[in-house]
Amino acid sequence: MNVNDMVLQMIDLQKQRGYTPATVLCNYRDKYVPLIVFYELHDTREWDPEITKLYRDHINRRVDSGEICQNWYRRLKSGVDEMEHFHETGKLIWPFYQRRRVCELSDYYQNVKDEYLKSEDFHSNTRGDIIWICDRYFSWLQSQGINSLEKTNSAVIQQYILECSKEMASSSLYNIRLYMKNLYDYLYKRGYVADSYELLFSFRVSRERPQQSAADPDEVQMTLSVIDRHTSQGRRDYAIILLGAELGLRAGDIIHMKLRDIDWAGGEIHICQSKTMEPLVLPLTKNVGEALQDYILNGRPKCDYEEIFIRLHAPHQPFVDGTGIQYLYSRYRRKAGLSRKAFDGKGFHSLRRSVGKRMVTSGVPVTTVAQVLGHTDINSTQRYISLDSVHLKECALDFHGIEVDNG
């Protein structure tokens, strides 16, 4: 088999299984491309056990010499393991479920799960969550000797949620409650269970939401200043980062922006947000307009795609997801000498938080901020108020003039 064809088939299976686009992209880039390149260096693309063995020896030497770290070695090794397994069986290795020790579902539970997934056109992220919930819950039922949903009741559900609470963070428990509620609503409507247990799933779970910082304006300017705007890549990347820094657009919305979304005469940008599917209209600021114009006229490859931002190398096509934008932003930050730590919140989304903070500190009403950022829930916007530490301090009251009663 041709190794490129093998990889394409594996990616299709991963998408069908519910892997998110970001995971599929990472698997392709980090696991499979290195092996494809190795094959090309040996002037063949046809699967060959001898070349595969040479590849294993190659990555073993790299990790032994310290050229690559153990973590990177494990990804390369898992990639060749998966491709070798697929070549032999036509099936994929599923380390995700193996790590969580989810047992094989019975035909009964597998059929229920498949019917549920087909019952609605779920978003890819939601689909992945549903697969996780079903596999986890149905496997647990099997381990308890419960081979039919008719045998479940409130006591069984409570026991499962209690066990989840012992090992999960509040955010994961929140998802358990939410998707279990949706699952049982479906099961009740389809006659699998006698009750939807709506009241049982009505308990509240407070999700821990650490407030991450907004991008520092000086750091943003330093990042923009290191971009070479005389190159096609520089023109594209500058326009992308400026859209985040000035308009607060999400990476996912930027990659889906189309040429027709820009109203040059009216000075507006019209998009449909990929996260909420709600329309959003933003002003086409002078800086953003000039950056977009420079890229479209002088840097964008000629192609038939409607998306504005196109990959530089053939085949010229749009970004798969927002991960590529995250990487390019991080790369320019490093070039500007700005360090990062894990989970420090200084990724591309920090530009969006910076726009929200800037408007709040300027006295813009929260409702207006919500409209600009495209929030459908005002609570999402209110988080930006906590970033305004200066004005929050003004809200603090002292006890001057307040008589304290010791009694």
N, C-alpha and C positions, 0 to 999 in steps of 0.2 A: 504494500500500500504506500501511496505517496504521503510523506509525513505532514505536508500542508493540509491535505484532505483529511487526514486523521484528526488533526487539531481542530479543523472546522466542525467535524462531526462531534467531537468531544464538547466543544463550546455550545453547539445546539442542544446537546443533552443536558448540559449544565443549566441552560436557560429554561428548558422544560422542567427541570427539577426544582426551579424556583430560586436559583442563585441570583443575587443582585447584579446589575450591570457592572458595578464597581468591582465585585469579586471576580466576575468573568474576565474583565479587563486585566486585573492583577495576575490571574492565573495565566492568561495568554502571554503577557509581557514578561513575567518573572520566571515562569515554569517552562513554557513551551518554546518561546522564541530562541533562547540559548541553544537548545537542542537542534532546532531548525537551522540556525546559523552554522552549527558544528557540522551538520550534514552537508550544507552548501560548500563549506571549506574543503570537504572531501569529494566535491564534484558529483554529488548525487542527492536526490530527494526521495528515493525509494527506501523504504524501511529495510534496514540491514542489521541483524543481531551483532555482527562483528563491529560495525561502526558504533552501535549503541554501547557495546562493551568498552570500546576506546573512549567514548564519552564519559562513562562511569570512571574509568581510570583517570581521565583528565580532571574531572571535578574532585576526585579523591586527592590528586597531587596538589591541586589549588588550595584545598583546605588544610592539608598537611604542612604546606609551606607557609601558611598564614596569609596567603593572597586573598582569601575570602573567609568570612567568619562562619561559625557553626550554623547560625540562623540562616544565612544565605545558602549555605551548602544543603541544609535540609530542604529548602524550597526547590533547589535544582534537582536534588535526588527524588523528591516526591513527584516532580514533573516527569522524569524519565520512568519512574515506577508506574505512574498513571498511564503513560503512553504505551509502555510495554504490556501492561495489563489489558488495555483497550485493544491492542493489536492481537492479543491471544484470545480474548473473550468477547470483544465487541461491547463490553460494559465498562463502567467507570468505577474507580475506587472512591468511596465516600468517607473520607477521614473526618468530615464534620460530624457525622452521626456516630462514627466509631469512637471519637473522643468523648462523646456524651453517653456512650454505652446504651444507646437506644436499640432495643431488640427488634428483630424482624417482625413486622406486623402480620397478623393473621389475614387471611383472605377477606374475612368479614370487615375488620377495621380498615384494611387497605381500600376496600370498595367504598366504605363510608367516606373516607378521606378524599378519594378521587371524585366522588359525587359532589362533595362540598366544594372542591376546587373548581369544578365545572359549573357550579350553580350561579356563578357571577364572574364578570370580567374584572378580576381583582388587579390592582396595581402591582407591579413586580415586587416592590418592597413588602406590600401587604401579603402577597402570595407567599413570600419567603417566611413571614411570621406565622402564617396559617399552617404551613408545612411543619414548622418547628413546634407549634402548639399541639397539633394533631399527633405527630410522632411521639412527642414527650408524654402526652396525656394517655393516648391509647396504649403505649408501651407500658405505662405504669398500671393501667387497668389489667393488662394481661399478666403482669407480675403479681397482681393481687388475686389472680384466678377468676377475674370478671371477664367472661368471653362474649358478653352482649351488653349493649348500652341499656337495654331494658332493665338490667340488674343494678344500674346506678341510681343513687338517690342523694338527698341532701347530705347525709352523713358521709357518703363516699366522696362527694365533691369537697366537703369541708376538710376531710382527711388529706386529700391531695393538695389543696391550697395550703394547709398547715405545714405539710412537708416541704412545699416550695418555699414557704416563708423562712424556713430554717437555713436555706442555702442560697437564697437570692437577694440581690439588692432591691430596694424599693421600686426602682424603675422597671426592673424585670417583673416584679410581682404585679405592678400596675398593668403591664402587657398581658400577663397571665389572666388577670381578672377581666380585662377588656375583651380579649379574644375568646376566652371561655364563655363569656356572656353571649357573644355573637354566635359561637359554635352551638350552644344549647338552644338558642333561638331558632337556628336552622334545623337542628335535630327535632325540636318540638313540632315545627311546621311540617316536617316530612314524616312524622309519626314514629320516629325511632325511640322517643321518650315521652312520658305522660305529662311532663311539666317542663317549662322553660327555666324555672328557678330564677326568675327575674329579681325577686327580692333578695335572694341569697347572694347574687352578684352585684347588689347595690352598695356594698361596703366601699368606703373611700380608701384610697391608697395615696399617700402624699409622696410624690416623686421628688427625689433630691435633685435640685437643679442648681449646681454651682454657677454663679454668675461669672462668666469669662469676660476679660477686659476687652476694651475696644482698641483698635489699631491707633498707635500714637501718630499724630499728623506729621511730626518730623521724620519718623521712620518711614512713613508712606512716601514722603518726598525723596528721601534717600534711596528708596527702592526704585522709584520712577526715574531718578537721575542716572542710574547705572544702565538703563536700557538703551541700546544702540538703535536709534530711530532711523538710521540710514539703511537698515536692512529690512527685508520683508518680515522676518520673524520679529524684529524689534517693533515695527509698526503695528503688527498684530497684537503682540503682548502688551504694548503700551496702551492700546485702545481697550483691551480686556480689563487690565488692572484699573484703568481710569473709570470704566463703567461701575466697578465695585466701589471705588474710592469716592466718586462724586454722586452716584445715583443709588448706591447700596444694593445693586442687583445681585442675586444669588448666582453662583457659578453655573447651576443647572439651567437658569433662565438665559444666561449669556450664551451658552453653547447652542441654544435653540433659537436665538434671535435670527430673523430672516431679513433679507434686504427690503421686503415690502413692509416690515414693521417700522421703518423709519419714515416719518412724515417730514421731509426736508422743508417743505414750504410752510407747514404749520409749526415747525420747531418742536415736535413731539416724538416720543417712542411709544408704540403700542405693542404690548406683548400679552400672551396668556401664560400665567405663572404655572410652571410645571409641578410645583408642590401642591397648590390649592386649586389649579385649573380655573382661577378667577382672572378676569382681564385687568390689566394695569396700564395706566397712561402716565408717562413721566416726561418732564421737560428735556429737550435736547439742548444741554448746556453748550456754551461756545467751545470749551476745551474738549468735551466729548465729541461734539460734532466735527471739529477739525481733525481729531485723532481717527475717527471712523472714516472720514473722507480720505485722509492720507493713506490709510490701509486699503480701503476698497479700490482706490484708483491706482495705487503704486505698489501694493504688496500682496493683494489677494490673488491666489492662483486662479487661472481660468478654468472653470468647471461648470457642471450643470446643476450643482446643488444650490438650494435657495438660502441655506444657512450662511450667515455673514462670515463666521470664523472657520477657516479651513486649515487642515494640516498642511505643512509645507512640502512634505515629501510624497511622491507618488506611492499609491493611488491617492490623489487629492480628495479628501472627504472630511466631513465634519467630525468634531470630537464625539467620542462614544458617550462620555458622561463628564461630570464636573471634576473628576479626579485629575485630568490633565491640567486643568487650570490651577488646581491646588499645587501641583508639582511645579509649574512654571513660576508661580508667585513665590514659593519657597526658594526656588533656585535664584531668583533675583534678590531676595532678602539675604541669602548667603553671600552673593556677589557684593552686596552693599556692606558686608561685615556685620550683619545683624544675626545674632545667635538665637536659637530656639531650644526649648526644652519640651519634653513630651507632655501633651495635654495643657500647654500654656495658653491655648486659645489665640495664638497669633497667626493663624492660618488665614486663608482668603476671606472667610466669613467674618473675620474681625473688622474688615473694611465696612461691612454692612452695619455692624454694631457702632462703628465710628460715625457713620452717617446719622444713625438714630440718636446717638449721644449729642452730636453737634446740634441737631435740631432742638432737642430737649433743652440743652443749656442756653440756646438762643431764645427760649421762651415760646417756641412753637407748640400749640396745643397738641395733646396726645392724640386726639382724633385725627388731626392733620398728619402727624407722624405715621399713624397707622395707615392712612391712605397712600402716603408716599412709599412706604415699605411694603404695601400690599397685604397687610395683616387683616384677616377676616375676624380674628378674635382680639379684642382690645387688651386682654390680659397678656398677649404676646408682646404688645408694645410697651406696656407698663414696666416690663423688665428693664427697659432702657433708662428709666428714671433712676434706678439704683446705680447706674454708671455715673450719674451726675453727683459726685461726692461734694462738690462745692455748695450746691443749692440744698443738698440734703442736710448739711451742717447748719444751714440757716433755719431749717425746720426744727432743730433741737431746741427745747426750752429749758431754761434753768429754773431754780426754785425761788428766785428773788421775788419778794413780796408775798410769798405763800407761807402762811402760818402753819407750822407743823405741830400737831397735837400728839403729845407723847402718851396721852391717856388711851 
